[in-house]
């Protein structure tokens, strides 16, 4: 099965952020029971960094951070393996064009390159995706 959408760290973190349980984030998690997602490799570093910050601030324990990493690793989220030399010129161009961080433009580049919708909770990235003509991943229909 191939990925049907690009997922960013904001959505993944929303599943385990003790301060936020987003309906959108939970909807995307539900979709992963039937669909696969893809993310740039930077997503792993972003998620781990946020979990470490939660741990440092006392929002979660070290064990909870490790459990979260184990939980995420069991999900059907693939990592993009295209060479950096191929992606980086496009990433930098998108970052400049849409005034994004390099991290966020990695998600945009991947979605554009693969012609996939983007699942994000980041307002600036969402706006850039819309301006670039991308579809955004919609909520799962709840029954």
Backbone torsions as a table, in degrees:
resi	resn	phi	psi	omega
1	UNK	NA	136.1	180.0
2	UNK	-94.3	157.5	177.9
3	UNK	-62.8	141.2	178.8
4	UNK	-109.4	-6.0	175.6
5	UNK	-161.5	161.3	174.8
6	UNK	-96.1	135.5	180.0
7	UNK	-116.7	141.5	178.2
8	UNK	-110.0	170.1	-174.9
9	UNK	-63.6	-30.8	-178.7
10	UNK	-61.2	-36.6	178.8
11	UNK	-71.7	-46.0	-178.6
12	UNK	-60.8	-45.5	-179.4
13	UNK	-64.1	-33.3	-178.2
14	UNK	-60.9	-24.0	-179.4
15	UNK	-69.4	-27.1	-174.6
16	UNK	-123.7	2.5	178.6
17	UNK	-71.0	119.1	-177.9
18	UNK	-65.7	-13.5	-179.0
19	UNK	-96.7	-9.9	-173.4
20	UNK	-146.1	126.7	170.2
21	UNK	-124.2	86.4	-175.6
22	UNK	-72.9	136.1	173.0
23	UNK	-61.1	-38.5	178.3
24	UNK	-64.8	-47.7	179.7
25	UNK	-59.1	-44.1	179.2
26	UNK	-65.6	-34.3	177.7
27	UNK	-64.7	-41.8	178.6
28	UNK	-66.6	-40.7	177.0
29	UNK	-58.7	-42.6	178.2
30	UNK	-60.6	-40.4	179.9
31	UNK	-61.2	-29.2	-178.4
32	UNK	-70.3	-6.6	173.5
33	UNK	-78.4	-16.0	-178.8
34	UNK	-124.7	-16.8	-175.5
35	UNK	-129.3	162.9	173.3
36	UNK	-108.7	151.5	176.4
37	UNK	-118.9	168.9	175.1
38	UNK	-137.1	149.7	179.6
39	UNK	-143.6	154.3	172.8
40	UNK	-70.3	157.3	-178.1
41	UNK	-57.8	-31.6	-179.5
42	UNK	-58.1	-23.7	-179.3
43	UNK	-57.9	-40.0	178.8
44	UNK	-59.7	-44.0	-179.4
45	UNK	-67.6	-40.5	179.0
46	UNK	-62.6	-47.1	-179.6
47	UNK	-62.2	-46.6	179.3
48	UNK	-62.7	-38.5	179.0
49	UNK	-63.8	-44.1	179.3
50	UNK	-64.7	-42.9	178.1
51	UNK	-60.6	-40.1	177.9
52	UNK	-64.0	-40.8	177.8
53	UNK	-64.7	-40.2	175.3
54	UNK	-59.1	-43.1	-179.8
55	UNK	-64.1	-45.6	-179.5
56	UNK	-61.8	-34.4	-179.5
57	UNK	-85.6	-0.1	178.9
58	UNK	78.3	16.6	179.5
59	UNK	-79.2	-29.7	175.6
60	UNK	-140.6	161.1	176.1
61	UNK	-87.3	166.7	175.9
62	UNK	-60.7	-41.9	178.6
63	UNK	-61.7	-40.4	178.5
64	UNK	-64.5	-38.1	176.9
65	UNK	-62.5	-44.5	179.4
66	UNK	-64.9	-39.1	177.7
67	UNK	-64.3	-37.8	178.7
68	UNK	-64.8	-43.8	178.4
69	UNK	-61.5	-42.0	178.0
70	UNK	-63.7	-42.2	178.5
71	UNK	-60.0	-49.1	-178.2
72	UNK	-63.1	-38.9	-177.1
73	UNK	-67.3	-17.8	178.7
74	UNK	-85.5	-11.2	-176.9
75	UNK	-82.5	154.1	179.6
76	UNK	-78.6	66.5	176.6
77	UNK	-116.8	113.6	179.2
78	UNK	-91.3	158.0	177.1
79	UNK	-108.2	137.2	179.3
80	UNK	-66.1	134.0	-179.4
81	UNK	-118.0	18.8	176.5
82	UNK	-65.3	144.9	-178.5
83	UNK	-62.4	142.2	178.4
84	UNK	-57.6	-36.7	-179.1
85	UNK	-61.6	-26.6	177.7
86	UNK	-80.4	-40.9	-172.7
87	UNK	-83.3	-38.8	-167.6
88	UNK	-59.6	-40.2	177.3
89	UNK	-58.9	-37.5	179.3
90	UNK	-71.6	-39.7	-179.8
91	UNK	-61.4	-47.3	-178.6
92	UNK	-65.4	-40.7	178.6
93	UNK	-62.4	-44.0	179.2
94	UNK	-66.0	-39.4	178.6
95	UNK	-59.9	-42.5	179.3
96	UNK	-69.1	-46.4	-176.7
97	UNK	-62.3	-40.9	-174.6
98	UNK	-109.0	9.6	179.8
99	UNK	53.3	52.2	179.5
100	UNK	-109.7	160.1	169.0
101	UNK	-68.8	160.1	176.5
102	UNK	-60.2	-38.6	179.6
103	UNK	-58.3	-51.5	-178.5
104	UNK	-66.3	-35.2	-179.8
105	UNK	-69.4	-20.0	174.2
106	UNK	-63.4	-41.1	177.6
107	UNK	-66.8	-43.5	179.8
108	UNK	-63.1	-45.5	179.0
109	UNK	-58.7	-44.4	-178.7
110	UNK	-63.3	-46.0	179.8
111	UNK	-63.4	-41.5	178.3
112	UNK	-65.8	-45.1	-177.6
113	UNK	-63.5	-40.6	-177.4
114	UNK	-92.3	-2.8	-178.8
115	UNK	56.2	48.7	-179.5
116	UNK	-119.2	151.3	173.3
117	UNK	-67.7	157.8	-177.4
118	UNK	-112.1	131.5	173.3
119	UNK	-102.4	112.7	-179.8
120	UNK	-146.8	153.4	172.6
121	UNK	-115.0	7.3	-179.8
122	UNK	-87.8	115.7	-175.0
123	UNK	-59.7	-42.6	-178.1
124	UNK	-67.6	-41.0	177.9
125	UNK	-67.6	-39.2	177.0
126	UNK	-60.0	-45.0	179.3
127	UNK	-62.8	-43.0	178.9
128	UNK	-62.9	-41.7	179.5
129	UNK	-62.1	-45.2	178.4
130	UNK	-61.7	-43.3	179.8
131	UNK	-65.4	-27.8	178.5
132	UNK	-84.3	-2.6	178.3
133	UNK	87.6	13.7	179.7
134	UNK	-83.1	150.5	170.1
135	UNK	-85.2	150.2	174.0
136	UNK	-102.4	146.8	179.3
137	UNK	-70.9	125.6	-178.3
138	UNK	-87.8	164.8	177.4
139	UNK	-60.6	150.0	171.7
140	UNK	-69.7	148.0	177.8
141	UNK	-79.1	124.1	-179.9
142	UNK	-91.8	143.0	-178.2
143	UNK	-106.0	NA	NA
